[in-house]
Amino acid sequence: MIIYMILDSLLSRKSILFPMFILFLSSCDNSCDEDLVGKFYNLASVKEEHYIELKKDSTYVHFYKDSSAKIHSHSGNWKFVRDECELVLINWTSFGKFLTPCDSCIKIVQISGKELLFSYDLKRESNFIKK
């Protein structure tokens, strides 16, 4: 209750902190696109084709064609966790050099707008963008 009163007084409309707080909140991109069906592409290399296709029936296909044209493909089920803005990939297998090795495991991925965030450090190399 005390914390609430302090925040209330600091962020009252008369306080100079109020506009800064509103600006901070509006700059946060924690949007969660719930229209997940479709293809999400990894754009790490133009010599490789790498995508995850989420289907309406809650299945997915993870496709990877490396620079030597060798094809890897795997499928499983997916589930959207609305409260956490996460995608759970069941029976996940990693392909590509930047994804953490994982074979037939459960992978939890953050969703930010139209992007699947596998890593915050290697965004271009590890993440997938809906096109």
N, C-alpha and C positions, 0 to 999 in steps of 0.2 A: 504494500500500500504506500509506503514511503517513497519507493522508487517511482511509482505512478505519479505521486504528487510533485516530485522533483521534475520529472519529464513534462508534466502538465504545465508547470510554471515556466520551464525553460522554453517549451515549444508553444507557448500561448501566442495568439495572433499578434500581440503587441511586441513580442520578443524579436530581436534581429535574427535569432537562430531559426525561427519558423520558416522563412523563405529558403534558407539554406537546406533545411531538412526536407522540404518539399522538392527542391531541386535534386537532392541526393536520391530520394525515392524514385523520381522520374527517370533518373539516369541508370538505374539498376535494370538489367535485362534478365529477368527471371521468368520470362514468358515460357509457356509450355504449350507447344502446338499439339493438340489432341488428334489432329488429322494425320495419323502416322502411316497410313497405307501408302505404299509407293516405294521408289528406289532412292536410297541414300548413297552417295558416291564419296569415295576417298580420293582426294585430288593430289596425293603425294607425288605421283610420277605420271608423266604423259605416256610412258612406255608400258604402263600396266593398266589393266582394267580391274577395278576393285569396288564392289558395291554390296549393299545389303538390301534385299527386297522384302518389305513387310507386306504380307497378304491379308485380305479381309478375314480369312478363316483362322487368324492368329498363328499362322505358320510363317516362317521366313526362309529365304535362301541367301547364303553368304557365298558370293562368287569372287574368285580372284584368278586373273590370268597374268602371270609374271612376264618379264621382259623377254623371256625365251619362248613365249606362247604356251607354256605349260599351264593347264587349267586345273584349278582346285575348286571344289564346290561342296557345300555342306548345308543341311537344312535342320530346322528344329522348330520350336514353338516360341512365341513371344507373348508378353503380358505387359500392359500399361499400368503403372502405379501412379494414379492421379495425385494423391496427397504429397508424394515425394517428387513428382515430375521425373519419373524414372522409367526406363524400359528394361524389362528383365528378359534376357535371351537364354532360353533353356536348350541345352545340348549344343552349346557354342563351341566352335573350333576356330582358333586364330589362324589367319593366313597373312602373309606380308611381313616385312622386316621390322615394322615399328609397333606392332600390337604385342601385348604381353602374351607369352605362350600359354595356351589353354586348349585342352582337348576334351571335348564332350563335358564341359562344365556349365555352370550357371554364371552368366555375365550380367552385371548390373551397370547400366549406362545412364548418365544424366542427359536430359533433353533441354536444349536451350533454343527456343524458336524453332527453326527447321534444321537444327544440327544435333547429331548424336555425339556426345562428348565422352570419348574413351579416355582422353588424357587432357589435362589442362596445360601441361608442359609442352607437348609436341602436337599442337593443334592441327596444323596442316597435314602432318604425317599420320596421325592416328584417328582423327575424327572424320565423320561422314556427314555430308550435306545433302539435303533433299533437293532434287532438281526437277 
